[in-house]
Amino acid sequence: MTAPEDLATLFPGEPRFRADQLRRWLYETPVLDASDMTNLPQNIRDRLGSLWPFALEEQQVSGDGRTVKWLFRAPDGAAIEAVLMGYRKRVTLCISSQAGCAMGCTFCATGQFGFERHLDAGEIFAQVAYAGAYLNSHPLPGSPGRLGNVVFMGMGEPLANYRNVREAIRRMVEIMGMSARSITVSTVGVLPGMKKLAEEPWPVTLALSLHAADDDLRSSIVPLNSRYPIDDLIDAAAAFQRDKGRRVSIEWTLIEGVNDTPEQATALAAIAMELGAHVNVIALNPTPLSPMRPPKARTVDAFVARVDRAGANVTLRDTRGRDIDAACGQLRARRDERPD
């Protein structure tokens, strides 16, 4: 998607206000199709072609209508996934920052594809604009009619694509008018990026995808931990919280027989209390490319209860969209398994 400052280049010879009109349609009140840009002359709408830097290859909607998963395809073949989730008081969009991922986390379908390329800022922002436009004509049942939160928890490691993620955030906040406090950037622990993000002017939320409370276990499922161990990440997260005045969250995907033990729960609680962090626990959404599976419900409940009893603030997140391949990388994995 063209940067807002460059939109005038699309209209050589046209008055400047045409670019301002297009900016409003793309960045402030986005629409799905150029034909909906009612204050632009037809000849200009015809020249615009597709508004999006990708094509919609597949859309899945959950049975209750409250979760929508999109698989977009860029002209070079790169896959881009996004998930829209409706709740009673908010609508949250999970977006991707890379095609594939180089982090190699053993439980993640995206990591099992390997890394293809970074998404540019326009491709990242376009996922947000598309979701906003979709909601205008397809409100999710029982949810507000507008996008409330954006989380960088889709395909890719956001802080490994720092420049483009930063620019996408700038467009969301400074052009679209979204509150920075409604944007969450998740990382498996790219330490330099965590430090850079703390220096930015926007008070976004940092989510540390921890998944294990000791270095030996974490390195076995999150290879980057061998470079940036847990103690260093805790220090960086604490510094981020001091600098931004924003409580850090800890993400923990529960994997059967791996990180669902009482010992891990107790150690997780200690880390969370040291940081004053909120813990989000979610049972693994299994992928076709990994043998790892979620724990049984009673194990999940016992884990969360132990974290809570130890004094940490913890929430068990709802596993959304199991019927529509909603976990990161799942839709692409299913798609790539199908015969041509």
ZINOR-V697833 format. One record per residue. PSI is psi in degrees with one decimal (NA if undefined). OMEGA is omega in whole degrees, 0 to 359 (* if undefined). Layout:
PSI&OMEGA  PSI&OMEGA
This chain:
129.8&183  137.9&178  145.1&183  -32.9&181  -15.3&185  5.7&185  -28.0&180  -25.5&181  -16.9&178  -14.2&185  60.0&178  130.5&180  -7.7&180  156.4&177  152.1&183  -34.9&185  -19.0&176  -40.7&178  -37.1&178  -40.2&177  -44.3&180  -38.5&178  -41.4&179  -39.1&181  -31.6&182  -36.8&191  -22.5&185  -49.6&177  71.7&188  149.4&178  159.3&183  -25.1&187  145.0&181  -25.7&180  -18.1&180  -4.2&180  78.9&196  -21.0&180  5.6&174  138.7&178  151.2&183  -38.6&182  -31.4&177  -41.7&178  -39.1&179  -32.9&182  -18.9&184  -34.1&184  -143.5&180  140.4&177  -17.7&193  146.5&178  15.4&179  165.7&175  145.1&175  113.0&181  -37.4&180  142.2&174  132.4&175  138.0&179  131.9&181  163.3&183  -32.3&179  -1.4&177  4.8&187  -3.0&177  129.9&180  129.0&179  131.9&178  138.2&167  112.4&177  154.7&179  120.8&177  161.1&180  -28.4&179  4.3&178  -5.6&181  136.8&179  139.0&180  123.6&180  145.0&174  148.5&181  128.9&177  128.4&186  124.2&180  133.3&175  174.8&185  -37.9&185  -1.8&183  162.9&170  127.7&184  137.4&177  126.3&174  121.5&186  161.6&179  151.1&178  -12.3&179  158.5&167  112.1&189  -171.0&181  143.2&181  0.1&187  -27.8&174  24.9&177  130.9&193  -22.0&184  0.9&189  126.6&180  -38.1&181  -45.4&181  -26.5&181  -15.1&173  -20.9&189  179.8&184  131.4&175  -61.3&179  165.6&171  146.9&166  141.5&177  170.4&186  -37.1&179  -38.0&179  -35.0&178  -50.5&181  -35.2&183  -29.5&176  -38.0&179  -45.6&180  -40.4&179  -44.1&180  -41.4&178  -42.5&179  -40.2&179  -43.9&182  -27.6&179  -32.2&182  -11.2&182  66.2&179  143.1&181  138.3&184  132.0&175  15.9&183  160.1&175  158.0&184  11.7&180  158.3&180  127.8&182  -37.0&185  145.6&173  130.0&178  130.1&174  76.8&181  16.2&178  -146.9&183  134.6&174  164.9&176  108.7&186  -41.9&186  -6.4&171  -10.6&178  52.1&195  -48.3&186  -45.1&182  -36.8&176  -42.8&179  -45.9&181  -38.2&177  -41.3&177  -42.4&178  -44.6&180  -40.0&178  -45.0&186  -50.6&190  -23.7&181  -50.7&181  -26.6&180  18.5&178  143.8&176  131.6&178  -27.6&181  -15.0&179  5.8&181  128.5&179  130.2&177  118.6&181  141.4&178  146.9&174  1.6&175  43.8&174  94.6&191  -46.6&180  -37.9&179  -36.9&177  -40.2&180  -38.8&178  -43.0&182  -33.5&179  -21.6&182  -8.0&182  159.6&184  -8.4&188  131.3&181  63.4&176  168.8&177  136.8&175  128.9&176  120.4&179  113.9&178  94.4&190  -61.3&172  -11.6&175  149.6&187  2.4&174  153.4&188  -37.7&181  -50.0&180  -44.4&183  -39.4&179  -26.8&181  -23.5&180  -20.6&176  89.3&187  -29.0&181  -19.3&182  -26.1&179  -20.8&178  -41.1&181  89.2&185  171.1&189  -43.1&182  -39.4&178  -38.2&179  -39.0&178  -43.0&179  -43.3&181  -38.6&179  -39.8&178  -40.1&178  -39.9&178  -44.1&181  -40.6&179  -43.3&185  -38.4&186  -13.9&184  28.4&183  129.9&178  130.3&177  146.9&172  151.4&177  125.8&178  136.3&184  109.2&176  118.3&183  125.7&182  128.7&184  126.5&176  6.5&182  -63.0&185  26.6&184  20.7&185  160.0&176  -36.2&181  -41.8&178  -37.5&179  -44.1&181  -43.1&180  -37.6&176  -45.2&180  -39.0&180  -42.1&178  -44.8&181  -41.9&180  -34.7&176  -39.1&182  -15.2&190  32.5&186  156.5&172  136.3&181  127.3&172  114.7&178  135.7&175  135.9&176  142.1&181  131.8&171  104.0&191  148.9&179  155.6&182  -12.2&184  3.1&182  141.9&176  -7.7&183  145.8&184  159.6&177  154.0&175  165.3&173  156.8&186  -38.9&182  -32.0&177  -41.5&177  -48.2&182  -39.9&180  -39.4&179  -49.8&181  -41.2&180  -39.0&180  -41.5&177  -42.3&180  -45.6&181  -28.3&179  -7.8&174  1.4&181  153.5&175  116.8&188  143.9&176  135.8&172  112.7&182  143.8&177  132.7&175  101.5&187  144.4&168  30.3&177  -26.9&182  -0.3&182  25.6&178  45.4&189  -12.0&180  155.4&182  122.2&177  -10.1&186  -44.3&184  -40.6&176  -42.0&180  -45.8&178  -42.5&182  -43.5&183  -17.5&177  -20.8&186  145.4&176  151.6&178  NA&*
